[in-house]
Amino acid sequence: MIIYNVTVKIDAEAADEWVKWMKEEHMPELMKTGLFTDSRLCRLLEQDETEGRTYTAQYFCNTIEDYNNYIDNHAQHMRDKGFARFGNRFMAFRTVMEVE
């Protein structure tokens, strides 16, 4: 199993709107690609929140090929939607993990 993990720091003033958007729009749209089997959104605790709240969005897929398909065919479109909506109020970095 592959876990595509996106860690996001979002401005505190935009955080509630961002969480709602993630749960109601972004994550469901990503799941509709059919490439992932599950997803979850987590808030990191015990973090310095002076520059915003930190979250991880995790997406689970069965194979690295499914992940690569998402990256090649869907990722840029999905990222563009986030930037269009939230601009520079967030920063993100991505990691890919394999469950042993």
C-alpha positions as CSV (number, residue, x, y, z in Angstrom):
1,M,0.0,0.0,0.0
2,I,1.1,3.5,-0.8
3,I,0.4,6.6,1.3
4,Y,0.5,10.0,-0.4
5,N,0.9,12.5,2.4
6,V,0.4,16.2,2.0
7,T,1.4,18.3,5.0
8,V,-0.1,21.8,4.9
9,K,0.4,24.9,7.1
10,I,-2.6,27.2,6.6
11,D,-3.0,30.7,8.1
12,A,-5.2,30.5,11.2
13,E,-7.7,33.0,9.7
14,A,-8.3,30.7,6.7
15,A,-8.0,27.4,8.5
16,D,-11.7,26.7,9.1
17,E,-12.7,27.6,5.6
18,W,-9.8,25.4,4.3
19,V,-10.8,22.4,6.4
20,K,-14.4,22.7,5.1
21,W,-13.2,22.9,1.5
22,M,-10.9,19.9,2.0
23,K,-13.7,17.8,3.5
24,E,-16.5,18.8,1.2
25,E,-14.7,19.5,-2.1
26,H,-11.1,18.7,-2.6
27,M,-10.8,15.3,-0.9
28,P,-14.1,14.0,-2.5
29,E,-12.9,15.2,-5.9
30,L,-9.6,13.4,-5.5
31,M,-11.3,10.2,-4.4
32,K,-13.5,10.4,-7.6
33,T,-10.3,9.7,-9.6
34,G,-10.7,6.1,-8.6
35,L,-7.0,5.8,-7.9
36,F,-7.2,5.9,-4.1
37,T,-8.9,3.6,-1.7
38,D,-9.2,5.9,1.3
39,S,-8.3,9.3,2.7
40,R,-8.1,11.1,6.0
41,L,-7.4,14.6,7.2
42,C,-5.5,15.1,10.5
43,R,-4.5,18.2,12.5
44,L,-1.1,18.0,13.9
45,L,-1.0,18.7,17.7
46,E,1.7,20.1,19.8
47,Q,2.8,22.4,17.0
48,D,3.8,26.1,17.1
49,E,0.7,27.7,15.6
50,T,2.0,31.3,15.5
51,E,2.2,31.1,11.7
52,G,-0.9,28.9,11.2
53,R,-2.3,25.5,11.8
54,T,-0.7,22.3,10.4
55,Y,-2.6,19.4,8.9
56,T,-1.8,16.3,7.0
57,A,-4.1,14.9,4.2
58,Q,-3.4,11.3,3.6
59,Y,-4.5,9.4,0.6
60,F,-4.1,5.6,0.3
61,C,-3.7,3.6,-2.9
62,N,-2.9,0.0,-3.7
63,T,0.1,0.5,-6.1
64,I,2.8,3.0,-7.0
65,E,1.3,2.9,-10.5
66,D,-2.0,4.3,-9.2
67,Y,0.0,7.1,-7.4
68,N,2.0,7.9,-10.5
69,N,-1.2,8.0,-12.6
70,Y,-2.6,10.5,-10.1
71,I,0.6,12.6,-10.3
72,D,0.8,12.5,-14.1
73,N,-2.9,13.1,-14.9
74,H,-4.6,14.9,-12.0
75,A,-2.2,16.5,-9.4
76,Q,-1.5,19.8,-11.2
77,H,-5.2,20.4,-11.7
78,M,-6.0,19.7,-8.1
79,R,-3.1,21.9,-6.8
80,D,-4.2,24.8,-9.1
81,K,-7.6,24.7,-7.5
82,G,-6.1,25.1,-4.0
83,F,-3.9,28.0,-5.1
84,A,-6.9,29.7,-6.9
85,R,-8.9,29.5,-3.7
86,F,-6.3,30.1,-1.0
87,G,-3.4,31.8,-2.8
88,N,-0.4,32.3,-0.5
89,R,-2.3,31.6,2.7
90,F,-0.8,28.1,2.9
91,M,2.3,26.2,2.1
92,A,2.5,22.4,1.5
93,F,5.0,19.7,1.1
94,R,4.4,16.2,-0.1
95,T,5.8,12.8,0.8
96,V,5.1,9.3,-0.4
97,M,5.4,6.3,1.8
98,E,5.0,2.5,1.4
99,V,3.5,0.4,4.1
100,E,5.8,-2.5,4.9
